[in-house]
Amino acid sequence: MSMQAKRFRADITHRDGRRLSVVSTSWQTATLMAPQSEAYRAFVIGLHARLAASGSTARLTAGLGRFTYGAALAAIALFAVAMAGLLVRALLIREWTGALFLVGFAAMFAWYVGGFITRNQPRSYTFAEIPVVLLP
């Protein structure tokens, strides 16, 4: 697992529950991952094309599960309310440094978590229209 912002993963699940995960990076060292973006993109597009040509009835879904996505949104909303409360409190007691820290932290959080939530929104798609956010 990696916190790499541009890491993509495709899970191919068989009807019997077995799963194969394909990721767009490979381990280069114990701590460094090397991107394989072009090869991953070509593989995913080629796989979709072959499945479509064979008349596959595969169910194509993207993102987190609906329950997990909803729980993530609820947690983010709760976090936002807590951060807003702390910001109001900091402003009321004129703790400008604390307020500035909270604004900066909220901006950084929105940047990282907002991208994750946008990319992992649950969706269904067709072989002909692979969502752009699923490919590097």
C-alpha positions as CSV (number, residue, x, y, z in Angstrom):
1,M,0.0,0.0,0.0
2,S,1.2,3.5,-0.8
3,M,0.2,7.1,-0.2
4,Q,1.3,7.9,-3.8
5,A,-1.2,10.3,-5.3
6,K,-1.0,8.9,-8.8
7,R,-1.3,5.2,-8.0
8,F,-4.0,3.3,-9.8
9,R,-5.4,-0.1,-9.0
10,A,-7.7,-2.4,-11.0
11,D,-9.3,-5.3,-9.1
12,I,-10.5,-8.2,-11.3
13,T,-12.9,-10.3,-9.4
14,H,-14.2,-13.7,-10.5
15,R,-17.7,-14.9,-9.9
16,D,-16.5,-17.3,-7.2
17,G,-14.9,-14.4,-5.3
18,R,-11.2,-14.8,-6.3
19,R,-9.5,-11.5,-6.9
20,L,-6.6,-10.3,-8.9
21,S,-5.2,-6.8,-8.3
22,V,-3.2,-4.9,-10.9
23,V,-1.4,-1.7,-9.8
24,S,0.2,1.1,-11.8
25,T,3.4,1.1,-9.8
26,S,6.1,-1.4,-8.9
27,W,8.4,-1.6,-5.9
28,Q,11.9,-0.2,-6.8
29,T,13.3,-0.4,-3.3
30,A,11.9,-1.1,0.1
31,T,10.5,2.4,0.3
32,L,10.4,3.7,-3.3
33,M,7.8,2.8,-5.9
34,A,8.4,3.4,-9.7
35,P,5.4,4.4,-11.8
36,Q,4.4,2.1,-14.7
37,S,1.7,4.5,-15.9
38,E,1.9,3.9,-19.7
39,A,2.1,0.1,-19.4
40,Y,-0.8,0.1,-16.9
41,R,-2.9,2.3,-19.1
42,A,-2.2,0.1,-22.2
43,F,-3.0,-3.0,-20.2
44,V,-6.3,-1.7,-18.9
45,I,-7.5,-0.3,-22.3
46,G,-6.4,-3.6,-24.0
47,L,-8.2,-5.7,-21.4
48,H,-11.4,-3.7,-21.8
49,A,-11.1,-4.0,-25.6
50,R,-10.6,-7.8,-25.5
51,L,-13.5,-8.3,-23.1
52,A,-15.8,-6.2,-25.3
53,A,-14.7,-8.1,-28.4
54,S,-15.5,-11.4,-26.7
55,G,-19.0,-10.3,-25.8
56,S,-18.2,-10.3,-22.1
57,T,-21.1,-9.7,-19.6
58,A,-18.6,-8.4,-17.0
59,R,-20.0,-5.8,-14.6
60,L,-17.7,-2.8,-14.7
61,T,-17.6,-0.7,-11.6
62,A,-15.2,1.9,-10.2
63,G,-14.4,3.5,-6.9
64,L,-15.1,2.5,-3.4
65,G,-18.2,0.5,-2.4
66,R,-21.3,2.7,-1.9
67,F,-21.4,2.0,1.9
68,T,-17.7,2.7,2.3
69,Y,-17.9,5.8,0.2
70,G,-20.9,7.1,2.3
71,A,-19.0,6.4,5.5
72,A,-16.0,8.3,4.2
73,L,-18.2,11.3,3.3
74,A,-19.8,11.2,6.7
75,A,-16.4,11.1,8.4
76,I,-15.2,14.0,6.3
77,A,-18.3,16.0,7.1
78,L,-17.8,15.3,10.9
79,F,-14.2,16.3,10.6
80,A,-15.2,19.5,8.7
81,V,-17.7,20.5,11.4
82,A,-15.1,19.9,14.1
83,M,-12.5,22.0,12.2
84,A,-15.0,24.8,11.7
85,G,-15.8,24.8,15.4
86,L,-12.1,25.0,16.3
87,L,-11.6,27.8,13.8
88,V,-14.5,29.8,15.2
89,R,-13.2,29.3,18.7
90,A,-9.7,30.4,17.6
91,L,-11.1,33.5,16.0
92,L,-13.3,34.3,19.1
93,I,-10.3,34.2,21.4
94,R,-8.1,36.0,18.9
95,E,-5.7,33.2,18.5
96,W,-4.5,34.2,15.0
97,T,-1.7,31.7,14.7
98,G,-4.0,28.8,15.6
99,A,-6.6,30.1,13.2
100,L,-4.0,30.3,10.4
101,F,-2.8,26.8,11.2
102,L,-6.3,25.5,11.0
103,V,-7.0,27.2,7.7
104,G,-3.7,25.8,6.3
105,F,-4.4,22.3,7.6
106,A,-7.9,22.4,6.2
107,A,-6.6,23.5,2.8
108,M,-4.0,20.7,2.7
109,F,-6.6,18.1,3.9
110,A,-9.1,19.3,1.2
111,W,-6.4,19.0,-1.5
112,Y,-5.4,15.4,-0.6
113,V,-8.7,14.0,0.6
114,G,-10.7,15.8,-2.0
115,G,-8.7,14.2,-4.8
116,F,-9.1,10.8,-3.2
117,I,-12.9,11.2,-2.8
118,T,-13.2,12.4,-6.4
119,R,-11.2,9.6,-7.8
120,N,-12.9,6.9,-5.7
121,Q,-16.6,7.9,-6.3
122,P,-18.6,4.8,-6.9
123,R,-19.7,4.5,-10.5
124,S,-20.6,1.9,-13.2
125,Y,-19.3,2.3,-16.7
126,T,-19.2,0.5,-20.1
127,F,-16.4,-1.0,-22.2
128,A,-16.7,1.9,-24.6
129,E,-16.5,4.7,-22.0
130,I,-13.7,4.0,-19.5
131,P,-13.8,7.0,-17.0
132,V,-10.8,9.3,-17.4
133,V,-10.1,9.3,-13.7
134,L,-9.4,5.5,-13.8
135,L,-6.4,5.8,-16.0
136,P,-3.1,7.5,-15.5
